[in-house]
Amino acid sequence: MKSDRLLQAGIVVMMGLFCFALYSSLHEVVVNAGDKAPNFTITADNGQSYSVDNFHGKLLLLNFWATWCSPCVEEVPSLNQLARQLGPQGLVVLGVSVDKDPAAYKNFLTHFPVSFQTARDPDEKVNLRYGTIQFPESYLIDKNGKVVEKFISAQNWSSPDMIQHVQSLL
């Protein structure tokens, strides 16, 4: 009898752990303005390792993109202009590509040079920490690691209004 109770208790504990694991894996993560930015570590094309903690004192524009995403491609020139214009004032733009094919990624960057840091995350570890599953999607993260604003879809980062808005956050 005692062994039956231990077996039942063990089954209950195992079922509880299974339900918790299932809930955790299915629970959707969504990061919005006002949330603390999830930390990550990724190695950019320049060989430098980046994380949210690396940007203390600066405003980070974290942009998730892919070479096969036409709105992402359309967004690159305005991201370049924003990075060139506001980089000296403290803006850091980090583009994280979800491209699985390293050749397609390198070929894109050869034909469309960027003025900001880029990294490839083929396993989509970083974007999933933010709940990003469609591209492009961008996050402005302040010097304290807080998401100030979330942008879903392509933006005209070089418009006077956008430049003024981002500049006001520096």
CORSULPE-V731608 format. One line per field, one symbol per residue. ss: DSSP state (A for helix, B for strand, O for the rest). psi: psi as a letter, one per 40 degrees, with the letter a starting at -180 (. if undefined). burial: 1 if it has 24 or more other ideal C-beta (glycine too) atoms within 12 Angstrom, else 0. A space follows every 50 residues. Layout:
ss: ???
psi: ???
burial: ???
//
This chain:
ss: OAAAAAAAAAAAAAAAAAAAAAAAAAOOOOOOOOOBOOOOOBBOOOOOBB OAAAAOOOBBBBBBBOOOOAAAAAAAAAAAAAAAAAAAAOBBBBBBBOOO OAAAAAAAAAAOOOOOBBBBOOOOAAAAAAOOOOOOBBBBBOOOOBBBBB BBOOOOOOOAAAAAAAAAAO
psi: dddddddddddddddddddddddddehhhhhiheihhhiihihideeihi ideeeheihhhhhhiidehddddddddddddddddedeeehhhhhhiehd hddddddddddgiieiiiihgdefdddddeeheiiihihhhieeehhdih hhiiigeeiddddddddee.
burial: 00000000000000000000000000000010000011010101100001 11011001111111111010111011011111101110001111111110 00001001100001111111100101101111001111111100111111 10011011000110110011
//
